[in-house]
């Protein structure tokens, strides 16, 4: 039950951090297995989801460290990645197409961010966490996190600049 | 970071004071590039918030469960674990006195009736966290007792109520002990107590405990058929 409740959030983080690859699913699974093994060390006054996020982020860092340069192709996830996401709904097919393209560009931009900026940005804007909870998860001061999120936003804006006229 | 950038950052994080908002608006009125930059950043946050979440692949939960499934351990090993596992039991004098009284009631009742310790129906008012047959044939009335003096609510959740933590409330006795009597058919049940709706604890008085697959242990309740009856 605990797994079902948190699985999509954890998979969302690992997917945004690692890209929509098999790695992301493996790391999400590893997160729950590690949590299960360490359950006795969990402090029940802490937030369970924050604890899971912390494990997931650390697992992602390990996975990113293990990747050798050149082993990840952002373009390679284009076709398979698109099938993984939920389709946009309640809009016209044309709007959907634009949204899919925009989502794809956003994903590429997010995955191209430096790791430290990426994890802060994902927790803030994808998972919607506050800076205090992020600080507890990442062990980084909230002011530092604010700066990282701001830098991430700025870099993403720059990488998406070519889309401005087409999508907005 | 320039003053304008700091204002933009704080605007995006919704941390501007009223004075700072006015300051930013004045700068936006004068600086078209800054205005466009703020629009782009706001649009970005909006676009990202609309990103779809990944679908959970088929069998994801089952695969995790497979990896977390504990290997079967011999019964004697489980018993040794149960005996040597460290436990934290909160208690106070009132609770301890209450438990002692309850134990005396059980022992006194059994002695008074000259009944054997095993496989016999307990005396009227008998209290036990293992099975106690108080009525002929099924169901058997079973009383669960736990000492939680500081608790506001205590519930029992287990195989007997679909692990629903709201279906079987225990009543507080003046001593801080909590109790409930439930009718159960003879069989084997696993259960836990839920304190204040959030803290799941195993019954510290249970004769047997089982791994629940999530790192905690469930109490095991063996309800025996009443004397002369069969399962």
Interface residues (C-beta under 8 A of the other chain):
Chain A: X2 X3 X4 X7 X8 X11 X12 X15 X20 X24 X25 X28 X29 X32 X33 X36 X37 X39 X40 X44 X84 X85 X86 X87 X88 X99 X102 X103 X106 X107 X110 X125 X126 X128 X131 X146 X147 X149 X150 X153 X154 X156 X157 X160 X161 X164 X168
Chain B: X1 X5 X9 X12 X13 X37 X40 X41 X43 X44 X45 X47 X48 X49 X50 X51 X52 X53 X54 X55 X56 X57 X60 X61 X63 X64 X65 X67 X68 X198 X199 X214 X215 X216
